[in-house]
Amino acid sequence: MRTAKQVLEIAIQTSRRLGPYVLLELLLPGGTMFALALFLYRRPEIVRRYATKARAAALAAIDAVRTAVVAQASSVPLTAGIETAVRAMG
């Protein structure tokens, strides 16, 4: 069980870490964006990890779409697409 002194010390440490971000958020218009930018600037390892994961997810999504388009295109004869386009043009 934590004593009141330990809880107070933890609260002080947390407020020291969050202080600049909270002040930016409260005092500036658009402060949330400034606070987020400052947080990410001070922790580049977080940005690198996120960018790596985002790149992998984007590549997987592109690959899935490409596979679906190729599968769909191979199942439809070329003349059907041309006929549909001609009908759509009137």
GUMAR-494364 format. One line per 10 residues: their letters; for each residue x, y, z of C-alpha. Coordinates in pm, whole numbers. Layout:
N
a	X:Y:Z | ...
END
This chain:
90
mrtakqvlei	0:0:0 | 134:341:-94 | 165:617:153 | 31:965:92 | 389:1088:41 | 452:832:-234 | 128:922:-410 | 217:1292:-390 | 565:1225:-533 | 417:1030:-823
aiqtsrrlgp	171:1312:-892 | 453:1568:-890 | 665:1360:-1130 | 372:1316:-1365 | 286:1686:-1362 | 649:1774:-1437 | 647:1544:-1738 | 308:1663:-1865 | 340:2028:-1763 | 462:2180:-2091
yvllelllpg	207:1987:-2294 | -85:2084:-2072 | 19:2450:-2073 | 47:2456:-2451 | -292:2295:-2483 | -462:2537:-2248 | -295:2864:-2346 | -261:2850:-2724 | -528:2831:-2989 | -465:2501:-3159
gtmfalalfl	-255:2406:-2860 | -332:2037:-2899 | -144:2032:-3229 | 150:2221:-3079 | 158:1988:-2780 | 149:1682:-3005 | 423:1824:-3228 | 642:1899:-2925 | 582:1552:-2782 | 677:1384:-3111
yrrpeivrry	978:1613:-3160 | 1112:1517:-2819 | 1054:1143:-2880 | 1173:1057:-3234 | 1183:683:-3158 | 802:685:-3132 | 777:850:-3474 | 1014:595:-3629 | 820:300:-3485 | 488:441:-3602
atkaraaala	622:525:-3949 | 755:171:-3989 | 420:20:-3890 | 225:264:-4109 | 447:188:-4410 | 401:-187:-4365 | 22:-145:-4334 | 6:77:-4642 | 210:-169:-4848 | -13:-455:-4735
aidavrtavv	-327:-258:-4828 | -185:-166:-5170 | -93:-529:-5233 | -442:-646:-5134 | -608:-393:-5365 | -373:-481:-5649 | -449:-852:-5604 | -825:-786:-5600 | -810:-568:-5911 | -601:-823:-6102
aqassvplta	-838:-1104:-6000 | -1142:-901:-6103 | -986:-788:-6430 | -885:-1140:-6528 | -1238:-1271:-6476 | -1405:-1015:-6706 | -1347:-1034:-7081 | -1196:-722:-7235 | -1486:-670:-7475 | -1736:-650:-7187
gietavramg	-1555:-346:-7047 | -1549:-177:-7386 | -1920:-245:-7444 | -2005:-107:-7100 | -1803:207:-7166 | -1967:263:-7503 | -2315:220:-7351 | -2229:464:-7073 | -2122:728:-7325 | -2461:707:-7489
END
